[in-house]
Amino acid sequence: MHPFDPGYAHTPYADLVADYPGTETYPVKDFRIEWGPIFHRGRLDGSARVLVLGQDPAAHEAIARRILVGTAGRRFQGFLNKLGIDTSYVLINTYLYSVYGQHAGNAHAKDPDIARYRHRWLDTLVTHNQIEAIIALGGLADTAFHTWRSNPASSPYDGAYEHILHPTYPDSAAASGTDPHVAMSRLMANWNGALTALSTVVTPDAQRPLVPYGNTFTAADLGVIPEADLPPGLPAWMRSDEPWATRQGATPKEKRATITVQIPSGQRPF
C-alpha cells in the first residue's frame, strides 16, 4: 500500500485553493508565477499540532507540488523527528510562488495583498487544528508571522512560537562569504535552543530522547519526507535530497522557464 496526500477536495481548503492570487498580487518580475502556486505539505485533517512557516518553493517543489521536499525539507524533517513529531504537522510558505531573487522576497515582506491570502491559510489552520507551536524558518517567515499576529482580524492563537534559522542558512551564508563552519555551528546552536524550548510544549507523536545536533548535519539528522505528504504516484526519488530538479538555461529567461528533471543515478532501476 502507498499512502498519499488526498489534496484539497474538502472544505475549507477547497475554497482556499480555488481562490488563490495570481499576477494581480504577485508581480511577474519578482516571482516565478509561471510554475503555479505551491500551497502546503502535511496534514489537513485536523491532526496537526505543529504549524511551520517556510519561505518560498524551489525547483523540487514546483515538480512535486508540495513545499519543503528537497534539502531544506529533509533537514527540517529531521528537526521535527527529534521533537517526536512524525506526522502531526502542517507546513505553508510565506510566498505561494518561487521568489525571483532574494531582493524580491525582502521587497514584499510586508505586502498587504500577499499577506491577506496568507492570513486566510493561517487563520484556517489554527482554527481547524489544535496547534501547540508555530515555527518560522528564516527572517521572511518571522515577518509573516508577526504581520499575521498584528492583524486585529486574525484568529486567536496562544501557543508557542519559535523563529529559527532557515535550513539552508549555512549554504547561503557561506555563499555570501561567511566561514562555512561558523555558519553551520550557528545553525546547530540555534536549532538546539529551539528544540529545548519546544520539547516542553509540543505533544510528541512518539516518545524518544531529545538528541541535540552536533557540529554539523549527520545522516541521522536528516528526516525522510513521508510518502503520505505527496500526491499519489510520485516516485521515492522525489523525496530524496539529491538535486534531481535544477533550473537550466543559457539566458536568464530560458533558465527561468526551464527545470530539468533527472532521476539520481543511485536510484534508477536500470
C-alpha positions in Angstrom: 0.0 0.0 0.0 1.2 3.5 -0.8 -0.2 6.3 1.4 -0.7 9.6 -0.2 -1.9 13.2 0.4 -5.5 13.3 -0.7 -5.2 17.0 -1.5 -7.7 19.8 -1.2 -11.0 18.4 -2.1 -12.8 19.2 1.2 -13.7 22.5 2.8 -12.3 24.8 4.0 -9.2 24.0 1.9 -11.1 23.6 -1.4 -12.2 27.2 -1.1 -8.7 28.4 -0.3 -7.1 26.7 -3.3 -9.9 27.8 -5.7 -9.3 31.4 -4.8 -5.5 31.8 -4.9 -4.0 35.1 -6.1 -2.1 35.4 -9.3 -0.2 38.2 -11.2 -2.5 40.9 -9.7 -0.9 40.2 -6.4 2.5 38.6 -7.2 4.3 40.6 -9.8 6.0 38.6 -12.6 9.3 40.5 -12.2 9.6 39.3 -8.6 8.0 35.8 -8.6 8.1 32.8 -10.8 4.3 32.7 -11.1 4.6 30.7 -14.3 5.2 27.5 -12.3 2.0 27.9 -10.3 1.3 28.2 -6.6 2.5 25.6 -4.2 0.2 25.5 -1.2 1.4 23.2 1.6 2.8 19.9 2.9 1.4 17.9 5.8 -1.9 17.2 7.5 -5.1 19.0 6.6 -7.3 16.6 8.5 -7.3 18.5 11.8 -4.5 16.4 13.4 -1.7 19.0 13.1 -0.1 20.2 16.3 2.9 22.0 14.8 2.4 24.7 12.1 5.5 25.7 10.1 6.1 28.8 8.0 8.7 28.4 5.3 9.8 30.9 2.7 9.0 30.0 -0.9 9.0 26.9 -3.2 12.1 25.9 -5.2 12.6 23.8 -8.3 11.9 20.4 -6.5 8.7 21.8 -5.1 7.5 23.0 -8.4 7.6 19.5 -9.7 6.4 17.6 -6.6 3.6 20.2 -5.9 4.4 20.2 -2.2 6.7 22.5 -0.2 10.0 21.7 1.6 10.7 18.4 -0.1 14.4 19.0 -1.1 17.5 19.6 1.1 15.8 22.1 3.3 12.8 19.8 3.7 14.9 16.8 4.8 16.9 18.9 7.2 13.8 20.3 8.8 12.0 16.9 8.8 14.8 15.7 11.0 14.2 18.6 13.4 10.6 17.6 13.7 11.6 14.0 14.2 13.9 15.0 17.1 10.8 16.5 18.7 8.9 13.3 18.2 6.7 14.9 15.6 6.4 12.3 12.8 3.0 13.1 11.3 1.1 15.8 13.2 2.4 18.9 11.3 1.4 21.2 8.5 3.7 23.5 6.6 3.0 26.5 4.5 5.2 29.1 2.9 5.5 32.9 3.2 5.1 33.1 -0.6 2.9 30.9 -2.8 5.4 31.3 -5.7 9.1 31.0 -6.0 10.9 34.2 -5.3 12.9 35.6 -8.3 15.9 36.9 -6.4 16.3 37.4 -2.7 15.7 41.2 -3.1 12.2 40.4 -4.3 11.4 38.4 -1.2 12.6 41.3 1.1 10.7 43.9 -1.0 7.4 42.1 -0.5 7.9 41.0 3.2 5.1 43.3 4.3 3.0 43.4 1.2 -0.6 43.6 2.4 -2.1 41.9 -0.6 0.2 38.9 -0.3 -0.4 38.8 3.4 -4.2 38.9 3.1 -4.3 35.4 1.4 -1.6 34.0 3.7 -3.6 35.2 6.7 -6.6 33.1 5.4 -4.4 30.0 5.5 -3.0 30.8 8.9 -6.5 31.6 10.3 -7.9 28.4 8.9 -5.1 26.2 10.2 -5.2 27.4 13.8 -9.0 27.2 13.8 -9.2 23.7 12.4 -6.3 22.2 14.3 -5.0 22.1 17.9 -1.8 23.9 17.1 0.6 23.9 20.0 3.6 25.6 18.3 4.3 27.7 15.3 7.8 27.6 13.8 9.1 30.2 11.4 12.0 29.2 9.1 14.1 32.3 8.4 13.5 36.1 8.6 10.8 36.4 5.9 8.7 33.7 7.7 9.2 35.6 11.0 8.0 38.8 9.5 5.0 36.9 8.1 4.1 35.5 11.5 4.3 38.9 13.2 2.3 40.6 10.4 -0.4 38.0 11.0 -0.4 38.4 14.8 -0.6 42.2 14.5 -3.7 42.0 12.3 -6.7 42.6 14.6 -8.9 40.3 12.5 -6.6 37.3 12.8 -7.9 34.2 14.6 -6.8 33.8 18.2 -3.6 31.9 18.9 -1.9 31.5 22.3 0.5 28.6 21.6 4.3 28.6 21.5 6.4 30.4 18.8 9.9 29.8 17.6 11.8 31.7 14.9 14.8 29.6 13.7 17.4 30.0 11.1 16.3 28.6 7.7 17.5 25.1 7.0 19.7 26.3 4.1 21.2 29.2 6.1 24.7 27.6 6.2 24.7 27.4 2.4 23.5 30.9 1.7 25.8 32.4 4.4 28.8 30.6 3.0 28.0 31.9 -0.4 28.0 35.4 1.0 31.5 35.0 2.5 30.8 33.6 6.0 33.1 30.8 7.0 31.0 27.6 6.3 32.0 26.0 9.7 30.9 29.2 11.5 27.6 29.3 9.7 26.9 25.6 10.4 27.8 26.0 14.0 25.4 29.0 14.3 22.6 26.9 12.8 23.2 24.0 15.1 23.2 26.2 18.2 20.1 28.0 17.1 18.2 24.8 16.4 19.3 23.1 19.6 17.9 26.1 21.6 14.6 25.8 19.7 14.5 22.1 20.3 14.9 22.6 24.1 12.2 25.2 24.2 9.7 23.3 22.0 10.2 19.9 23.7 8.4 21.2 26.8 5.3 22.4 24.9 4.8 20.1 22.0 3.0 16.8 22.5 5.0 14.2 20.5 3.6 11.5 18.3 6.4 9.2 19.6 8.3 9.5 22.8 12.0 9.5 22.2 15.1 11.0 23.9 15.9 14.5 22.7 19.2 14.2 20.8 20.8 17.6 20.1 22.7 18.4 17.0 26.5 18.2 16.9 28.8 20.5 14.8 27.1 19.6 11.5 24.3 17.6 10.0 24.8 13.8 10.1 22.9 11.2 8.1 20.9 10.5 11.3 19.8 14.2 11.5 18.1 14.1 8.1 14.5 13.1 8.0 12.7 11.3 5.3 9.9 13.1 3.5 6.9 10.8 4.1 5.2 9.3 1.1 1.9 10.3 2.7 2.9 14.0 2.3 2.9 13.9 -1.5 0.3 13.5 -4.3 -0.3 9.8 -5.2 2.1 8.1 -7.5 5.2 10.3 -7.1 8.4 8.1 -7.1 10.5 7.7 -4.0 13.5 9.6 -5.5 11.4 12.8 -5.5 11.6 12.6 -1.7 15.4 12.4 -1.6 17.8 15.4 -1.2 19.6 14.6 -4.4 19.5 17.5 -6.9 17.0 15.8 -9.2 15.4 19.1 -10.4 17.6 22.0 -11.5 17.0 25.3 -13.3 18.9 25.4 -16.6 19.3 27.7 -19.5 21.7 29.9 -21.5 19.9 33.1 -20.6 18.0 34.3 -17.5 14.7 34.0 -19.3 15.5 30.5 -20.6 16.7 29.4 -17.1 13.5 30.8 -15.5 11.4 28.8 -18.0 13.3 25.5 -17.7 13.5 22.9 -14.9 15.4 19.8 -15.9 14.4 16.6 -14.0 16.7 13.7 -13.8 16.5 10.5 -11.7 19.5 10.4 -9.4 22.0 7.8 -10.6 21.8 5.7 -7.4 18.0 5.4 -7.6 17.5 4.2 -11.1 16.0 0.7 -11.6 18.2 0.1 -14.6 
